[in-house]
Amino acid sequence: MDHSSPDAPVIREEIHWPALIAAIASITAVGIAIGLGLPLLSVILEKRGISSSMIGLNSAMAGIAAMAAAPATTWLARRLGVVITMVLAIVAAAASALGFYFAEALWMWFPLRIIFHGAITILFVLSEFWINTAAPPSRRGLVLGIYATVLSLGFAAGPLIFSIVGSEGILPFAIGAGIILLAAIPVLMARKENPVIGTSATDLPFMRYVFLVPTATAAVFIFGAVESGGLSLFPVYATRTGFTESQGALLLTMIGLGNVLFQIPIGMIADRIGDRRRLLSLFAIVGLVGSLALPFLIHNWMVTAIILLFWGGSVAGLYTVGLAHLGDKLHGADLASANAAFVFCYALGMLVGPQTIGVAMDVTGHHGFAWALAFFFGLYVALTLFRLVLSPKRA
């Protein structure tokens, strides 16, 4: 199904490096902000005696914010321009990141989460649209592999920074805000590469884009649920199973390192596979097996770290392969809207994941963390196998 529009860009084989660097800088800031912010905020709330369910509810505000921001992003960028919209989002994200330190009452963290993750979502959508327009079709897998690798580096760097600076004082908040602000420099430097979002000839309602490539959007939903819920509550799970705060943060870093090592090979493989659903199904099966094994491995730090290295790389493949598929099928305004829908599904996962995992830990004990992850992966394995049987020739 090809919903190409008349405003599709001219096919180019060269990589537009200023645009690529700007998008990568933006997504690096996103990765570090999420990788540092989610465990940092959860540990602080845990120290205050807040329940896992309430921590999950506060973390789920990220999903609500992103679900609201994603459909509005294309509208904003069409009127303000991609670069200006991204810079405003960077400023909003940095200001709200610092705001958490000064907000003492728990209720204040809810609107701050909404502002922070709404701005992060805008950066997500526009950087993905920008990089898809900068990537030539024959090298899209490679370019998106680079993009996903840098995002993964951000996710890995965030917990690493957290393990070094800890959760006390203003320093972790100031570091996060400063890193986000730095992303504005390459974005402004690439302003001449500012991609134009035209109007779509198909004029589909936003929600139709969610269902154009259901296997891909479901993949990013699962990725969002597992990534957001895992980053938010794995530090709690790790401390409840006997690890120190620093050891738990380093285990999170191993997941991020797995993402870094595998994304470029995954992107290149995705370029050479006709039916990407088989690859997506394989990643979900690895995630399912890893989740089911976690309660039996968690007491051995080294074995857990090795398993999480491979598990993390496979899970992040859900994101990379799904995003590459969108870039192949859509162009121009349709691509921008599809990227927004892609991030919308990611946001929906961010909404559902932390809450589901938090409740599972309260109801079934700390190993509810692993059982909830296994539930998400099991759902996706069932979906992909069903669609492969139902429509074996559809992409």
MIDREN-163745 format. One line per 10 residues: their letters; for each residue x, y, z of C-alpha. Coordinates in steps of 0.5 Angstrom, whole numbers, plus 500, padded with zeros to 3 digits. Each point is the difference from the previous one (the first is absolute). Layout:
BEGIN
a> X:Y:Z; ...
***
This chain:
BEGIN
mdhsspdapv> 500:500:500; 503:506:498; 497:507:502; 506:504:496; 497:507:499; 502:505:495; 505:504:504; 504:494:501; 507:502:500; 505:499:494
ireeihwpal> 504:494:501; 507:501:502; 506:495:501; 504:505:504; 499:501:508; 499:507:502; 505:500:506; 497:507:503; 493:497:501; 503:494:502
iaaiasitav> 504:503:506; 495:504:502; 495:495:500; 505:495:504; 502:506:505; 492:501:501; 499:492:502; 506:500:504; 497:505:504; 494:496:501
giaiglglpl> 503:494:501; 505:503:506; 494:503:503; 495:494:500; 506:496:502; 502:504:506; 493:503:502; 496:494:500; 504:496:505; 502:506:504
lsvilekrgi> 493:503:501; 498:493:502; 506:499:505; 498:506:503; 493:499:501; 501:493:503; 505:503:505; 494:504:502; 496:494:501; 495:501:494
sssmiglnsa> 497:493:498; 502:496:494; 493:502:497; 501:507:501; 507:500:497; 497:497:494; 494:505:499; 505:506:501; 504:496:494; 494:499:496
magiaamaaa> 499:508:499; 505:499:495; 496:496:496; 494:505:501; 504:506:498; 503:496:494; 493:498:497; 498:507:501; 506:503:497; 501:495:494
pattwlarrl> 494:502:496; 501:507:501; 508:500:498; 499:500:492; 495:506:501; 505:504:504; 506:498:495; 496:502:494; 498:507:503; 506:502:504
gvvitmvlai> 506:496:496; 503:493:502; 506:504:503; 497:505:504; 495:495:503; 506:495:502; 503:506:503; 494:502:504; 499:493:502; 507:499:502
vaaaasalgf> 500:507:505; 493:497:503; 503:493:501; 506:503:504; 496:505:504; 496:494:502; 505:496:502; 503:505:505; 493:501:502; 500:493:504
yfaealwmwf> 506:502:505; 496:506:502; 493:497:500; 499:497:507; 493:498:500; 498:493:496; 494:503:497; 505:505:496; 504:494:497; 494:499:496
plriifhgai> 499:506:496; 508:500:499; 500:493:497; 495:503:495; 504:506:498; 506:496:500; 498:494:496; 495:504:495; 507:504:498; 504:493:500
tilfvlsefw> 494:498:495; 501:505:495; 507:499:500; 499:493:499; 495:501:494; 504:506:496; 507:496:501; 497:494:497; 496:504:494; 507:504:499
intaappsrr> 504:494:500; 496:496:495; 500:505:495; 507:501:501; 501:492:499; 501:498:493; 495:493:499; 506:496:498; 503:501:507; 494:502:504
glvlgiyatv> 502:494:504; 507:502:502; 498:507:501; 494:498:505; 505:495:503; 505:506:501; 494:504:503; 498:494:505; 507:499:502; 501:507:502
lslgfaagpl> 493:500:504; 502:493:503; 506:504:502; 496:505:503; 496:495:504; 506:497:502; 504:506:502; 494:502:505; 500:495:505; 508:500:500
ifsivgsegi> 500:507:501; 494:499:506; 505:494:503; 506:505:500; 496:506:503; 495:497:504; 493:503:502; 502:505:505; 500:508:498; 499:504:494
lpfaigagii> 506:497:496; 496:494:496; 495:505:499; 504:506:497; 504:494:496; 494:498:497; 498:507:498; 506:502:498; 501:494:495; 493:502:497
llaaipvlma> 502:507:499; 506:498:496; 496:497:495; 497:506:497; 507:502:497; 501:495:495; 492:501:498; 501:507:499; 506:499:496; 496:496:496
rkenpvigts> 495:505:499; 501:500:492; 498:493:500; 494:501:503; 495:495:497; 493:503:497; 494:496:502; 495:501:495; 493:498:500; 498:493:499
atdlpfmryv> 496:498:493; 497:494:504; 497:504:506; 499:494:505; 498:501:507; 506:500:505; 497:493:503; 500:497:493; 508:500:500; 500:496:506
flvptataav> 497:494:496; 504:501:494; 505:495:502; 497:497:506; 506:495:501; 505:506:500; 496:505:505; 498:494:504; 508:498:501; 501:508:502
fifgavesgg> 494:499:505; 504:494:503; 507:503:500; 497:507:503; 496:495:506; 506:496:501; 506:506:500; 496:505:504; 497:495:505; 507:497:500
lslfpvyatr> 504:506:501; 495:503:505; 499:494:505; 507:495:498; 504:504:506; 494:499:505; 500:492:498; 508:500:500; 500:503:507; 494:495:502
tgftesqgal> 504:494:498; 507:502:504; 504:505:495; 502:507:502; 498:506:496; 506:500:496; 500:493:498; 493:501:498; 501:506:496; 506:496:497
lltmiglgnv> 496:494:498; 495:506:496; 506:502:497; 502:493:497; 493:500:497; 502:506:496; 506:498:498; 497:494:497; 496:505:496; 506:503:498
lfqipigmia> 504:494:497; 494:497:496; 496:506:497; 505:501:494; 500:493:498; 492:499:501; 499:506:496; 504:497:494; 497:493:501; 493:504:500
drigdrrrll> 502:503:493; 501:493:497; 494:496:503; 494:500:496; 495:499:505; 502:504:507; 495:497:504; 504:493:501; 505:504:502; 496:504:505
slfaivglvg> 497:494:503; 507:497:501; 501:506:504; 494:499:504; 502:493:501; 506:502:503; 497:505:505; 495:495:502; 505:495:502; 505:505:503
slalpflihn> 494:502:504; 498:493:503; 507:499:501; 501:506:504; 498:498:507; 504:494:500; 507:504:498; 499:506:504; 504:498:506; 506:499:496
wmvtaiillf> 502:507:497; 505:498:495; 495:495:497; 495:505:500; 504:505:497; 502:496:494; 493:497:499; 497:508:500; 506:502:495; 497:495:495
wggsvaglyt> 493:501:502; 500:508:500; 503:499:492; 494:496:498; 495:504:503; 502:507:497; 500:496:493; 493:501:501; 500:507:499; 506:501:495
vglahlgdkl> 496:495:495; 494:503:501; 502:507:499; 504:498:493; 494:497:498; 496:506:500; 505:504:497; 500:495:494; 492:501:499; 499:507:501
hgadlasana> 502:507:498; 499:507:502; 494:502:504; 498:493:500; 507:498:503; 500:505:505; 493:498:502; 502:493:500; 506:502:505; 495:503:505
afvfcyalgm> 496:494:500; 506:496:501; 502:504:506; 492:500:502; 501:492:501; 506:501:503; 497:505:505; 494:495:501; 505:495:502; 503:505:505
lvgpqtigva> 493:501:503; 499:493:501; 506:497:501; 502:503:507; 493:500:503; 500:492:498; 507:498:503; 499:505:506; 493:496:502; 503:493:498
mdvtghhgfa> 505:502:505; 496:502:505; 495:494:499; 505:494:499; 506:502:503; 506:503:497; 501:495:495; 493:503:497; 505:504:496; 502:494:496
walafffgly> 494:497:499; 497:507:498; 505:500:495; 499:493:497; 493:502:500; 501:506:495; 505:496:496; 495:494:499; 495:504:498; 504:502:494
valtlfrlvl> 502:493:498; 493:498:500; 499:506:495; 505:499:495; 499:493:500; 493:501:499; 501:505:494; 505:496:497; 495:494:499; 495:505:498
spkra> 503:504:495; 507:497:498; 501:504:494; 499:507:504; 505:505:502
***
